[in-house]
Amino acid sequence: MDTFVMLEELLEQDQFELLPSKECDTERRLVYLMNDAVESFLVFRGAALTGHYLEDYEGALTWSISRDATRYVLVVRQGDNAVTLLFEKLDLEAHLYNYGKIAHFWVPGYEYLRQLEYRIAILRDKCEYLGMEYCTPMERRLAHLAYFPPLNYCCYPAVPEKYIVPIPDPWNPSEDALDVMEELARECGNQKLGQRLALYRKCPWPFLAKRIAAMLHRVDGADVVDLLAQRLREAVQNYPRRSFGEEIDKKVKRLEQQAEKRRRELARRGIRAEVLCEEPFTTAQDNLEFHVYLMIWESRGRDRRVRIETIKE
């Protein structure tokens, strides 16, 4: 993907977040896409900054870019303030991470489905913003599920409504998304879900989406949901974990070991649990809080629910 097109997309969205740098640095990094799956930046090489950059500015931007004989000139106006960035080359830097066990419990109820919705949403962003070459073949396949209403934010939003970034026509399932779900249902031998998906393909109405969404949190859809979670973990298992230095990494490891000990205790009692974690970006300057959780399954009749337990030292 053309890095100058990426830059223009950011500026048109009024996004211009430069990372701090030392005065002698000849490289400046502009935040491009940051989520639990990827931390990416547009890197200005051979760069020099003039004017005063407003770190906390939020508002409309105006900008222009030109080129002289030796370098590019980017002028960005943050309101009445102007900052000029001179640079020789613009590159993309992307760090991909394992997000298969990342969790954020912002919305209560059926948290295991909301975590799937969240991971699929950030996967979709990675595919759309960076390109398919930054995704594994299985990720490319599963990204289609962002356009499957019974599982996307239409039915299981992972964030409060005010934070949802809408997609066009969210209640309309894509053919690719239906293909993925039907494939999972066939692999599990789940004929009931397969039949309902076939009807939904012919009649993609919201009330049918809600019927399928309800099936996903019941025992009837458990095998397909669990297989989807497994496929997503497998798709990203070869990406590295974030590292924050030896001391912090040791602390996180201790918390995860405590969580694993607790998980094994529950397993001996016949109770299923999963170890999940919440972590900051590697560029975080003032917040390196980590959270480790156990997601403990508590089925109630046909309904599958979970309880979240926070692990503390």
C-alpha positions as CSV (number, residue, x, y, z in Angstrom):
1,M,0.0,0.0,0.0
2,D,1.2,3.5,-0.8
3,T,2.4,5.2,2.3
4,F,1.5,8.6,1.0
5,V,-2.1,7.4,0.5
6,M,-2.0,6.2,4.1
7,L,-0.8,9.6,5.3
8,E,-3.5,11.4,3.4
9,E,-6.2,9.0,4.8
10,L,-5.0,9.9,8.4
11,L,-5.0,13.6,7.8
12,E,-8.4,13.5,6.2
13,Q,-9.6,11.9,9.4
14,D,-8.0,14.7,11.4
15,Q,-5.5,12.3,12.8
16,F,-1.9,13.5,13.4
17,E,-0.3,11.9,16.4
18,L,3.5,12.1,16.4
19,L,5.4,10.0,18.9
20,P,7.9,11.8,21.2
21,S,11.5,11.9,20.0
22,K,14.9,13.3,20.9
23,E,16.1,16.5,19.3
24,C,18.9,14.8,17.4
25,D,16.5,12.2,15.9
26,T,16.3,12.2,12.1
27,E,13.2,9.9,12.2
28,R,9.7,10.8,13.3
29,R,6.9,8.3,13.8
30,L,3.3,9.1,13.2
31,V,0.7,6.7,14.7
32,Y,-1.1,4.9,11.9
33,L,-3.1,1.9,13.2
34,M,-2.9,0.9,16.9
35,N,-4.9,-1.9,18.4
36,D,-4.2,-5.2,20.2
37,A,-3.4,-6.9,16.9
38,V,-0.9,-4.3,15.5
39,E,1.1,-1.2,16.4
40,S,1.9,0.6,13.1
41,F,3.5,3.9,12.3
42,L,4.3,6.0,9.3
43,V,8.1,6.8,9.6
44,F,9.4,10.0,8.2
45,R,13.1,9.4,7.3
46,G,15.6,12.2,7.2
47,A,13.1,14.3,9.1
48,A,13.2,17.8,10.6
49,L,10.4,19.4,12.5
50,T,9.8,23.2,12.6
51,G,7.1,25.0,14.4
52,H,5.3,23.9,17.6
53,Y,3.5,20.5,17.5
54,L,0.5,20.4,19.9
55,E,0.5,17.0,21.4
56,D,-3.0,17.3,23.0
57,Y,-4.7,19.0,20.1
58,E,-8.1,17.5,19.1
59,G,-9.9,19.1,16.2
60,A,-10.0,19.8,12.5
61,L,-6.7,19.8,10.6
62,T,-5.8,21.5,7.3
63,W,-2.7,20.4,5.5
64,S,-0.6,20.4,2.4
65,I,2.2,18.4,1.0
66,S,4.8,19.3,-1.6
67,R,8.2,18.4,-2.8
68,D,11.3,20.3,-3.7
69,A,14.5,19.0,-5.3
70,T,15.6,17.0,-2.2
71,R,12.8,16.4,0.2
72,Y,9.1,16.5,0.9
73,V,7.4,19.3,2.9
74,L,4.3,18.6,5.0
75,V,2.6,21.5,6.6
76,V,-0.2,20.7,9.1
77,R,-2.3,23.3,10.8
78,Q,-3.8,22.5,14.2
79,G,-6.3,25.3,14.4
80,D,-4.2,28.5,14.4
81,N,-1.0,26.6,15.0
82,A,1.2,25.4,12.2
83,V,3.9,22.7,12.2
84,T,6.1,21.8,9.2
85,L,7.7,18.4,8.7
86,L,10.6,18.1,6.2
87,F,11.5,14.6,5.2
88,E,13.2,12.5,2.6
89,K,11.3,9.3,2.6
90,L,8.1,7.9,4.1
91,D,7.9,4.2,5.2
92,L,5.5,2.0,7.1
93,E,6.6,0.2,10.2
94,A,4.3,-2.5,11.6
95,H,4.6,-4.7,14.6
96,L,2.1,-7.6,14.6
97,Y,1.1,-9.3,17.9
98,N,-0.7,-12.3,19.2
99,Y,-4.2,-11.2,20.2
100,G,-5.8,-14.7,20.6
101,K,-6.1,-14.4,24.4
102,I,-6.5,-10.6,24.7
103,A,-9.6,-9.5,26.6
104,H,-11.4,-6.3,27.5
105,F,-14.5,-6.6,29.6
106,W,-16.2,-3.3,28.9
107,V,-19.8,-4.7,28.3
108,P,-21.3,-7.3,30.6
109,G,-23.1,-10.4,29.5
110,Y,-22.0,-13.2,27.2
111,E,-18.4,-11.9,27.5
112,Y,-16.9,-14.8,25.5
113,L,-18.9,-13.8,22.4
114,R,-18.0,-10.1,22.9
115,Q,-14.4,-11.0,23.0
116,L,-14.8,-12.8,19.7
117,E,-16.5,-9.7,18.2
118,Y,-13.7,-7.5,19.5
119,R,-10.9,-9.7,18.0
120,I,-12.7,-10.0,14.7
121,A,-13.2,-6.2,14.6
122,I,-9.5,-5.5,15.2
123,L,-8.6,-8.2,12.7
124,R,-10.8,-6.5,10.1
125,D,-9.1,-3.2,10.7
126,K,-5.7,-4.8,10.3
127,C,-6.7,-6.3,7.0
128,E,-8.3,-3.1,5.7
129,Y,-5.7,-0.6,6.9
130,L,-2.5,-2.5,6.3
131,G,-3.5,-5.0,3.6
132,M,-3.9,-8.8,3.4
133,E,-0.2,-9.4,3.2
134,Y,0.0,-8.6,7.0
135,C,-2.5,-11.4,7.8
136,T,-2.3,-15.2,7.9
137,P,-4.5,-17.1,5.4
138,M,-6.8,-18.0,8.3
139,E,-7.0,-14.4,9.5
140,R,-8.1,-13.3,6.0
141,R,-10.8,-15.9,6.1
142,L,-12.1,-15.0,9.6
143,A,-12.0,-11.3,9.0
144,H,-15.1,-11.7,6.9
145,L,-17.1,-12.4,10.1
146,A,-17.0,-8.6,10.9
147,Y,-19.9,-8.6,8.4
148,F,-21.9,-11.4,10.1
149,P,-24.6,-9.5,12.1
150,P,-25.3,-12.3,14.6
151,L,-21.8,-12.0,15.9
152,N,-20.7,-8.4,15.1
153,Y,-21.6,-5.3,17.1
154,C,-25.3,-5.5,16.1
155,C,-25.8,-8.3,18.6
156,Y,-22.7,-8.6,20.7
157,P,-20.9,-5.2,20.9
158,A,-17.6,-5.4,22.9
159,V,-17.6,-1.7,23.6
160,P,-20.3,0.8,24.7
161,E,-22.4,2.3,21.9
162,K,-20.6,5.7,21.9
163,Y,-17.3,4.0,21.0
164,I,-18.6,1.8,18.2
165,V,-17.1,2.6,14.8
166,P,-20.0,1.9,12.4
167,I,-19.7,-0.1,9.2
168,P,-21.9,0.4,6.2
169,D,-25.2,-1.5,6.4
170,P,-24.2,-3.6,9.5
171,W,-27.3,-5.7,9.4
172,N,-26.6,-7.0,5.9
173,P,-24.4,-10.2,6.1
174,S,-21.8,-10.7,3.4
175,E,-21.7,-13.8,1.3
176,D,-18.1,-14.5,2.5
177,A,-19.2,-14.3,6.1
178,L,-22.0,-16.8,5.6
179,D,-19.6,-19.1,3.8
180,V,-17.3,-19.1,6.8
181,M,-20.1,-19.8,9.3
182,E,-21.5,-22.5,7.2
183,E,-18.1,-24.1,6.9
184,L,-17.7,-24.1,10.7
185,A,-21.2,-25.6,11.2
186,R,-20.4,-28.4,8.7
187,E,-17.1,-29.1,10.4
188,C,-18.9,-29.5,13.7
189,G,-21.8,-31.5,12.2
190,N,-24.2,-28.9,13.5
191,Q,-27.1,-29.4,11.2
192,K,-29.5,-27.1,13.1
193,L,-27.3,-24.1,12.8
194,G,-26.5,-25.0,9.2
195,Q,-30.2,-25.0,8.3
196,R,-30.7,-21.7,10.0
197,L,-27.8,-20.2,8.2
198,A,-29.2,-21.4,4.9
199,L,-32.5,-19.7,5.6
200,Y,-30.6,-16.6,6.7
201,R,-28.7,-16.5,3.4
202,K,-32.1,-16.5,1.5
203,C,-33.7,-14.0,3.9
204,P,-31.1,-11.8,5.6
205,W,-33.5,-10.1,8.0
206,P,-32.5,-8.7,11.3
207,F,-35.0,-10.8,13.3
208,L,-33.3,-14.0,11.8
209,A,-29.9,-12.5,12.8
210,K,-31.1,-12.2,16.3
211,R,-32.4,-15.8,16.3
212,I,-29.0,-17.0,15.2
213,A,-27.3,-14.7,17.8
214,A,-29.4,-16.3,20.5
215,M,-28.4,-19.8,19.3
216,L,-24.7,-18.8,19.6
217,H,-25.0,-18.3,23.4
218,R,-26.8,-21.6,23.9
219,V,-25.7,-25.2,24.0
220,D,-27.1,-25.6,20.5
221,G,-24.3,-23.4,19.1
222,A,-21.5,-24.1,21.6
223,D,-19.5,-26.4,19.3
224,V,-19.4,-23.8,16.5
225,V,-18.5,-20.9,18.8
226,D,-15.7,-22.9,20.5
227,L,-14.3,-24.0,17.1
228,L,-14.3,-20.4,15.9
229,A,-12.4,-19.3,19.1
230,Q,-9.9,-22.1,18.5
231,R,-9.4,-21.2,14.8
232,L,-8.8,-17.6,15.8
233,R,-6.2,-18.6,18.4
234,E,-4.5,-20.9,15.9
235,A,-4.5,-18.1,13.2
236,V,-2.4,-15.8,15.4
237,Q,-0.4,-18.2,17.5
238,N,2.9,-17.5,15.7
239,Y,2.8,-13.7,16.3
240,P,4.9,-12.6,19.3
241,R,3.6,-11.3,22.6
242,R,4.4,-7.7,23.5
243,S,7.5,-7.1,25.7
244,F,8.0,-4.2,28.2
245,G,11.3,-5.1,29.6
246,E,12.6,-7.9,31.9
247,E,11.1,-6.6,35.2
248,I,7.5,-6.0,33.9
249,D,7.6,-9.2,31.8
250,K,8.4,-11.2,34.9
251,K,5.5,-9.6,36.8
252,V,3.1,-10.5,34.0
253,K,4.5,-14.1,33.9
254,R,3.9,-14.4,37.6
255,L,0.3,-13.3,37.3
256,E,-0.3,-15.7,34.4
257,Q,1.2,-18.6,36.4
258,Q,-1.2,-17.8,39.3
259,A,-4.0,-17.8,36.8
260,E,-2.9,-21.1,35.3
261,K,-2.7,-22.6,38.8
262,R,-6.2,-21.4,39.5
263,R,-7.4,-22.8,36.1
264,R,-6.0,-26.2,36.9
265,E,-7.7,-26.2,40.3
266,L,-11.1,-25.5,38.7
267,A,-10.4,-28.1,36.0
268,R,-10.0,-30.8,38.7
269,R,-13.5,-29.8,39.9
270,G,-14.9,-30.2,36.4
271,I,-15.1,-26.4,35.8
272,R,-13.8,-25.0,32.5
273,A,-11.9,-21.7,32.6
274,E,-9.6,-19.7,30.2
275,V,-6.6,-17.4,31.0
276,L,-6.9,-14.1,29.3
277,C,-5.0,-10.8,29.6
278,E,-5.3,-7.1,29.0
279,E,-2.1,-5.2,28.1
280,P,-1.1,-1.6,27.1
281,F,0.6,-0.6,23.9
282,T,4.4,-0.8,23.8
283,T,4.4,3.0,23.2
284,A,2.5,3.8,26.4
285,Q,4.4,6.4,28.3
286,D,2.3,6.8,31.5
287,N,0.3,3.6,31.8
288,L,1.8,0.1,31.9
289,E,-1.1,-1.6,33.7
290,F,-1.6,-5.2,33.0
291,H,-4.6,-7.3,33.9
292,V,-4.8,-11.1,33.9
293,Y,-8.2,-12.7,34.1
294,L,-9.9,-16.1,34.3
295,M,-13.0,-16.5,32.2
296,I,-15.0,-19.2,34.1
297,W,-17.8,-21.0,32.3
298,E,-21.1,-21.3,34.2
299,S,-23.7,-22.9,32.0
300,R,-27.3,-22.5,33.1
301,G,-29.5,-25.1,31.4
302,R,-29.3,-24.3,27.7
303,D,-27.6,-21.0,28.3
304,R,-23.9,-20.6,28.3
305,R,-22.6,-17.8,30.5
306,V,-19.2,-16.9,32.1
307,R,-17.9,-15.3,35.2
308,I,-14.8,-13.1,35.1
309,E,-12.2,-13.4,37.9
310,T,-9.3,-10.9,38.1
311,I,-6.0,-12.3,39.2
312,K,-4.0,-10.2,41.7
313,E,-0.6,-10.7,43.2
